Amino acid sequence: MKQESAFDISEFTNPSGEIVFRVSGWLDGKRVRKNFPTRTEAVAERQVLEVQRLQGDTGIRTAVTRLTDEQLHEAEALFRRISGQTPALSFYVEFALANYRAPVAEKLLTEAVTEFLVVKDHEREQDLLSEPYLTRVKRDLKRLQKHFPNATVAELTGAKLMEYFEARQAAHKTFNNRRGVVSAFLKFALQRDWVADNPLAKIPPRRLRRRRGCAITFTAAQTTALMAHVEEHYPSAVPFFALCLFAGIRPCLRTGEILRLQPVHVKLDANLIRIDGEVSKVREPRNVAIQPNLAAWLRAYPLKEFPIIPPNLQHIREKVAQKFPLAHDVMRHTYISMFVAKFRSLGEAALQAGNSENIIRKHYLDLKTTEEADLFFGIMPKKAVEPATPVASTLATAA
């Protein structure tokens, strides 16, 4: 059914005798009467009046504009978003024009990572990065690409990255590690205009609560049982376990110092292990004193016959881990805590372990008793070999 108009069109004869077409009605409480020479013009005016009447009811206005319908809709949406706020829309536009810088080129994440790693490999060749750090960077960026397949660098928004950092209910330390690698990568991307800004600016690192005495360690009894088990079932791996337990060499089979340690570094006659910059995780050389029990293990299982890293070490470690709680770095933690308990020297423990005194104090002080430390450093192999010259427990070695 056709809706009736609020305005009528009728023929009207002027006093001069001329016939015109009159549009009449009410608009905003006022009477409207207009004459037009043709019906077509009268119909057009009635349409205009109808629009004006509807504007009063809906708030819609008519205006002559060069904007397209799509642009008009966007402008209306923007005004609705800033409704009630003091700055005008022009303020936000001026701010964006002054501060926003669009990426010069869209760059696929896979291509960007490849270029980034080329630079990092070169820095490693220049000895500016450690091998363990570079390995972790490559591993984390591979995980990032898997999480964002076929994405460009510009698509790595803060919200998306937060989801990646928190994936699988990541602990705060894991969150910070992931963020650190991505931060370095995005700074590289920002320098090359692959992103307009760094989305991590509003994602701060998570605060970590530091607790004293939280290092996981073996007891002297557990260490005795572990070394007896290895000696009986896996004698080829004895040097590996002995060096990690009784010298605190970082034991990770992916990036640990033990992978780079060579027999030439173990100076049994001089009673020390020389960890040079190429072996050290932090690329700072240090000396580790060889305690009498470690000397006994290395004489019973000489490195000329028993390599530090036997061919099947990963398999052996997995087998040993089924019987003993062989958590990451537990052997190194055990050594440091026992060393501090025996010699009561935070400074010497820091030097020989390659840590700071602050870390030693926070995590290893008073974890063990002197009595247990004596038992630990008294663990000897069943395959005993008499040393050429008896040695006593050593606190420090020459630099």
C-alpha positions in Angstrom: 0.0 0.0 0.0 1.4 3.4 -1.0 2.1 5.7 1.9 0.3 9.1 1.7 2.4 12.2 1.5 2.1 14.9 4.2 2.1 17.5 1.4 -0.6 17.9 -1.3 -0.3 19.1 -4.9 -3.3 20.9 -6.3 -4.1 23.2 -9.3 -4.5 26.9 -8.4 -5.5 29.9 -10.5 -3.6 33.0 -9.7 -5.4 36.4 -9.7 -3.9 37.0 -13.1 -5.7 34.0 -14.4 -2.6 31.8 -14.7 -2.9 28.2 -13.6 -0.1 26.9 -11.3 0.5 23.9 -9.2 0.5 24.5 -5.4 2.3 22.4 -2.8 0.8 22.7 0.6 1.2 21.1 4.0 2.8 21.5 7.5 6.6 21.3 8.3 7.8 21.7 11.9 4.5 23.3 12.9 4.6 25.9 10.1 2.2 26.0 7.1 3.9 25.6 3.7 2.4 26.9 0.5 4.5 27.1 -2.7 3.4 27.6 -6.3 5.1 26.1 -9.4 4.4 26.5 -13.1 4.6 22.8 -13.8 3.5 19.6 -12.0 7.0 18.2 -12.4 8.5 21.0 -10.4 5.8 20.7 -7.7 6.5 17.0 -7.4 10.2 17.7 -6.9 9.5 20.2 -4.2 7.2 17.9 -2.4 10.0 15.3 -2.3 12.4 17.8 -0.8 9.8 18.7 1.8 9.3 15.1 2.6 13.0 14.6 3.2 13.1 17.6 5.4 10.2 16.3 7.4 11.9 12.9 7.9 15.1 14.7 9.0 13.3 16.2 11.9 12.3 12.7 13.0 15.5 10.7 12.4 18.3 13.3 12.6 19.4 12.6 9.0 20.4 15.6 7.0 20.8 16.2 3.3 23.9 18.0 2.0 25.8 18.5 -1.2 29.1 16.6 -0.9 31.9 15.2 -3.0 32.2 12.2 -0.7 31.2 8.8 -2.0 28.6 6.8 -0.1 31.3 4.6 1.4 33.3 7.6 2.6 30.2 9.1 4.1 29.5 5.9 6.0 33.0 5.8 7.3 32.8 9.5 8.4 29.6 8.8 10.3 31.2 5.8 12.0 34.2 7.8 13.1 32.0 10.6 14.5 30.0 8.0 16.5 33.3 6.6 18.0 34.5 10.0 19.3 31.0 11.1 20.5 31.3 12.8 23.8 35.1 13.4 23.6 36.6 16.8 23.7 39.1 16.7 20.7 37.5 17.1 17.3 37.9 14.5 14.6 40.5 16.8 12.9 42.8 16.4 16.0 43.0 12.6 15.6 43.6 13.0 11.8 46.4 15.5 12.4 47.9 13.2 15.1 47.9 10.2 12.8 49.4 12.2 9.9 52.2 13.4 12.2 53.0 10.1 13.9 52.0 7.2 11.7 54.4 5.9 9.2 53.2 3.1 6.9 55.6 0.3 6.0 57.5 0.9 2.8 57.1 -2.6 1.6 55.1 -5.7 2.7 57.6 -8.4 3.8 56.7 -12.0 4.3 57.7 -13.2 7.8 59.6 -16.1 6.3 61.7 -13.8 4.1 62.3 -11.4 6.9 63.5 -14.1 9.3 65.9 -15.4 6.7 67.5 -11.9 6.3 67.6 -11.4 10.0 69.4 -14.7 10.6 71.9 -13.9 7.9 72.9 -10.9 9.9 73.0 -12.9 13.2 75.2 -15.5 11.6 77.6 -12.8 10.5 77.6 -11.4 14.1 78.4 -14.9 15.4 81.3 -15.1 12.9 82.6 -11.8 14.4 82.3 -13.3 17.9 79.6 -10.8 18.8 77.1 -13.5 19.7 77.5 -16.8 21.5 76.5 -20.1 19.8 73.9 -21.1 22.4 72.2 -17.7 22.1 72.1 -18.0 18.3 70.7 -21.5 18.5 67.9 -20.3 20.8 67.1 -17.4 18.5 66.8 -19.7 15.5 64.7 -22.2 17.4 62.3 -19.5 18.6 62.0 -17.8 15.2 61.2 -21.2 13.7 58.4 -21.5 16.3 57.2 -18.0 15.4 56.9 -18.8 11.7 55.0 -21.9 12.5 52.6 -19.9 14.6 52.0 -17.3 11.9 52.2 -19.2 8.5 52.0 -17.0 5.4 51.9 -13.8 7.5 53.7 -10.6 6.7 55.8 -8.8 9.4 53.3 -5.9 9.5 50.5 -8.4 10.5 52.3 -9.1 13.8 50.1 -6.9 15.9 50.4 -6.6 19.7 47.2 -8.7 20.3 48.5 -11.5 18.0 52.0 -11.5 19.6 50.5 -11.6 23.1 48.6 -14.7 22.1 51.8 -16.3 20.9 53.8 -15.3 24.0 51.1 -16.9 26.2 50.6 -20.0 24.1 50.4 -23.3 26.1 50.1 -21.3 29.4 53.7 -20.2 29.2 55.5 -19.4 32.4 56.7 -15.9 33.0 60.2 -16.8 32.2 59.2 -18.5 28.9 57.0 -15.4 28.1 60.0 -13.1 28.6 62.3 -15.4 26.5 59.9 -15.4 23.6 59.4 -11.7 23.9 63.1 -11.0 23.9 63.8 -12.8 20.7 60.8 -11.3 18.9 61.8 -7.8 20.2 65.2 -8.1 18.6 63.7 -9.3 15.3 61.1 -6.5 15.2 63.8 -3.8 15.9 65.5 -5.2 12.8 62.3 -5.0 10.9 61.6 -1.5 12.0 65.0 -0.3 10.7 64.0 -1.7 7.3 60.5 -0.2 7.3 58.8 -3.5 7.2 56.7 -2.3 10.1 55.5 1.1 11.0 56.1 0.8 14.7 57.2 -1.8 17.2 54.0 -3.5 18.6 55.9 -4.6 21.7 56.0 -1.1 23.1 52.9 -1.8 25.1 53.8 -5.4 26.1 56.3 -5.1 28.9 58.2 -8.2 30.2 56.6 -10.2 33.0 58.0 -9.6 36.5 59.7 -12.7 37.9 59.7 -13.4 41.6 63.2 -14.4 42.7 63.5 -16.9 45.5 66.5 -18.0 47.3 67.3 -21.7 47.4 65.0 -22.8 44.5 67.6 -24.7 42.5 66.8 -28.4 42.1 69.6 -30.6 43.2 70.6 -34.2 43.9 71.5 -35.4 47.4 74.8 -37.1 48.0 73.0 -40.4 48.2 71.3 -39.9 44.9 74.5 -38.8 43.2 76.3 -42.0 44.6 73.5 -44.2 43.2 73.5 -42.4 39.8 77.2 -42.7 39.3 77.2 -46.3 40.4 74.4 -47.0 37.9 76.2 -45.2 35.0 79.5 -47.0 35.9 77.8 -50.4 35.8 75.5 -50.0 32.8 76.9 -47.2 30.7 80.7 -46.9 31.4 81.2 -45.0 28.1 79.3 -42.1 29.5 81.1 -41.9 32.9 83.3 -38.8 31.9 80.2 -36.9 30.8 78.3 -37.4 34.1 81.5 -37.0 36.2 82.4 -33.6 34.6 78.8 -32.3 34.9 78.4 -33.5 38.5 81.8 -32.8 40.0 82.9 -29.8 37.9 79.6 -28.1 37.1 80.1 -28.0 33.3 76.8 -26.9 31.7 75.3 -30.3 30.6 72.7 -29.3 27.9 73.0 -31.7 24.9 71.8 -28.9 22.5 73.9 -25.9 23.5 75.7 -26.8 26.7 79.4 -26.2 27.4 80.0 -29.9 27.6 79.5 -30.2 23.8 82.4 -27.9 23.2 84.7 -29.2 25.9 87.7 -31.0 24.5 90.2 -33.4 26.3 92.9 -30.7 25.9 90.9 -28.4 28.2 91.0 -31.0 31.0 94.5 -30.6 32.5 94.6 -33.5 35.0 98.3 -33.0 35.8 97.7 -29.3 36.6 94.6 -30.2 38.5 92.3 -27.8 36.6 89.8 -27.6 33.7 90.3 -24.6 31.4 87.0 -23.3 30.1 88.0 -20.8 27.4 85.8 -18.3 25.7 84.8 -20.6 22.9 83.5 -23.2 25.4 81.9 -20.9 27.9 78.2 -20.1 27.6 78.9 -16.5 28.5 82.1 -16.4 26.4 84.2 -15.5 29.4 87.1 -17.9 30.3 87.3 -19.5 33.7 89.2 -22.2 35.5 87.5 -25.1 37.4 89.5 -26.9 40.0 89.5 -30.7 39.7 88.5 -32.1 43.0 90.2 -35.4 44.1 87.1 -37.5 43.4 86.8 -36.1 39.9 90.5 -36.8 39.3 89.8 -40.4 40.4 87.0 -40.8 37.9 89.0 -39.3 35.0 91.9 -41.6 35.8 89.7 -44.6 35.9 88.0 -43.6 32.7 90.6 -41.6 30.7 89.4 -39.2 28.0 91.7 -40.8 25.5 89.6 -44.0 25.7 86.3 -42.6 26.9 85.2 -39.5 24.9 83.4 -36.8 26.7 80.5 -37.1 24.3 80.0 -40.8 23.3 78.1 -41.5 20.1 74.9 -42.7 21.8 74.9 -40.2 24.7 71.4 -38.9 24.0 70.0 -42.4 24.3 72.0 -43.1 27.4 70.8 -39.9 29.1 67.2 -40.8 28.3 67.7 -44.2 29.9 69.3 -42.8 33.0 66.5 -40.2 33.3 64.0 -43.0 33.5 65.7 -44.1 36.8 66.8 -40.7 38.2 65.1 -37.2 38.1 67.6 -35.9 35.6 66.1 -32.4 35.2 67.7 -29.7 33.1 70.9 -28.5 34.8 70.3 -30.5 38.0 73.8 -31.9 37.9 75.3 -28.4 37.6 73.0 -27.1 40.4 74.2 -30.0 42.6 77.9 -29.2 42.0 77.5 -25.5 42.9 75.4 -26.1 46.0 77.9 -28.7 47.2 80.9 -26.5 46.4 79.4 -23.6 48.4 78.6 -25.9 51.3 82.1 -27.4 51.4 84.3 -24.2 50.9 81.9 -21.5 52.1 83.1 -19.1 49.5 80.6 -17.4 47.3 83.2 -15.6 45.3 85.2 -18.7 44.4 82.0 -20.6 43.6 81.0 -17.7 41.2 84.4 -17.8 39.5 84.4 -21.6 39.0 80.8 -21.9 38.0 80.8 -18.8 35.7 78.0 -17.1 37.6 77.7 -13.9 39.6 78.0 -13.9 43.4 74.4 -12.5 43.5 73.1 -15.6 41.6 75.1 -17.9 43.9 73.7 -16.3 47.0 70.1 -16.3 45.7 70.0 -19.9 44.5 72.7 -22.0 46.1 73.7 -20.7 49.6 72.8 -23.0 52.5 71.1 -25.7 50.3 73.5 -28.3 51.6 75.4 -29.0 54.8 79.2 -29.4 55.1 78.7 -33.0 56.0 76.7 -33.8 52.9 79.2 -31.9 50.7 82.0 -34.0 52.1 80.1 -37.1 51.2 79.4 -35.7 47.7 83.1 -34.9 47.0 84.0 -38.3 48.4 82.1 -40.3 45.7 84.7 -42.5 44.0 84.6 -45.0 41.1 84.6 -48.7 41.8 87.2 -49.0 39.1 89.8 -47.3 41.2 93.2 -46.2 39.9 95.9 -44.9 42.2 96.9 -41.3 41.4 100.5 -40.6 40.7 100.5 -37.9 43.4 97.8 -37.7 46.1 95.8 -34.5 45.9 93.7 -32.7 48.4 90.4 -30.9 47.9 91.1 -27.8 45.9 89.5 -24.4 46.5 91.1 -22.3 43.8 93.5 -22.6 40.9 95.9 -20.3 39.2 94.3 -17.9 36.6 
